[in-house]
Amino acid sequence: MKHIKILQKTQSETYLLLIKTHNFHWNVKGPFFQSLHTLFESQYNELFLAVDVLAERLKALNQRALGSAEEFLKISSIKGSSEEKWKKMIKELVRDHEQIVKDYKLLIKVSQKSNDESTADLAIERIEVHQKHIWMLQSHLK
């Protein structure tokens, strides 16, 4: 059942990243305000949908979908932020997406060992989405 714990961790990290991205959407300022405001909005909307998919996968496995800030913070490596500088916001988001990608790669290995190919497939799909988010964010730093 190790893959369940990792799946719960990715659900938690995705939710916390959603909150952070939404926070940055509200508070970004600077020369790239409009493009970052729009980018952050598209990313937090995507993350919102992803959290539901992750929770539903847990339920399909007859497991508990986590649903409180306390639970999320307890098992997640992603923390909140009050950053106000746009470049640092981007760097934080990139780092968080990279962390989630690492967790999904582990989830793939552990899910396959548990003969849970559906969870492994979900993780593969999510990696692609997070890598795209990373690319879009990093493009603003070049």
SVG drawing of the C-alpha trace seen along z (x, -y; Angstrom):
<svg xmlns="http://www.w3.org/2000/svg" viewBox="-14 -47 31 54">
<polyline fill="none" stroke="black" stroke-width="0.4" points="0.0,0.0 3.0,-2.3 1.7,-3.6 -1.5,-4.8 0.7,-7.0 2.5,-8.4 -0.8,-9.1 -2.1,-10.9 1.1,-12.9 0.7,-14.0 -2.9,-14.9 -1.7,-17.0 1.1,-18.6 -1.2,-19.4 -3.7,-21.1 -1.1,-23.2 0.5,-24.1 -3.0,-25.2 -3.3,-27.5 0.2,-28.9 -0.4,-29.5 -3.8,-31.2 -2.0,-33.4 0.6,-34.4 -2.1,-35.1 -3.7,-37.6 -0.4,-39.2 1.8,-39.2 3.0,-42.7 5.7,-44.0 6.4,-44.3 4.9,-40.9 1.8,-41.3 -0.7,-40.5 1.0,-37.4 1.8,-36.0 -1.6,-36.8 -3.1,-34.8 -0.6,-32.0 -1.1,-31.5 -4.9,-31.5 -4.7,-28.8 -2.4,-26.7 -4.4,-26.9 -7.5,-26.0 -5.8,-23.0 -4.5,-22.0 -8.0,-22.3 -9.2,-19.7 -6.2,-17.5 -6.9,-17.4 -10.3,-16.0 -8.9,-13.3 -6.4,-12.3 -9.0,-12.2 -11.3,-10.1 -8.4,-7.7 -7.9,-7.2 -11.6,-6.5 -11.6,-4.0 -8.9,-2.2 -11.2,-2.2 -8.9,-4.7 -9.4,-8.0 -9.0,-11.2 -7.4,-13.7 -9.4,-16.9 -7.9,-19.2 -5.1,-21.8 -3.6,-20.1 -3.4,-16.7 -2.0,-18.3 0.7,-20.2 1.6,-17.2 2.7,-15.0 3.6,-17.6 7.0,-19.0 5.3,-22.0 4.8,-25.0 2.9,-28.2 4.5,-31.5 4.0,-35.2 6.5,-36.0 5.8,-39.2 8.7,-39.3 7.6,-37.8 10.9,-36.1 11.0,-34.4 7.3,-33.4 8.2,-31.6 11.3,-30.0 9.2,-28.7 6.5,-27.3 9.1,-25.6 10.7,-24.0 7.3,-22.8 6.3,-21.4 9.7,-19.6 9.1,-18.1 5.7,-16.8 7.3,-15.3 9.8,-13.4 6.9,-12.1 5.0,-11.0 8.1,-9.1 8.3,-7.3 4.5,-6.6 4.9,-5.0 7.5,-2.6 5.7,-1.7 2.3,-1.4 3.7,0.9 5.1,3.1 1.7,3.2 0.1,4.1 -1.8,0.9 -1.3,-0.2 -4.2,-2.7 -2.4,-4.7 0.9,-4.5 -0.9,-5.7 -2.4,-8.6 1.1,-9.5 2.5,-9.4 -0.2,-11.8 0.4,-14.2 4.1,-14.3 3.5,-15.6 1.2,-18.3 3.7,-19.4 6.6,-19.5 4.5,-21.7 3.8,-24.0 7.6,-24.1 8.4,-25.0 5.8,-27.8 7.0,-29.3 10.7,-29.0 10.1,-30.8 9.4,-34.0 12.9,-33.8 14.8,-33.7"/>
</svg>
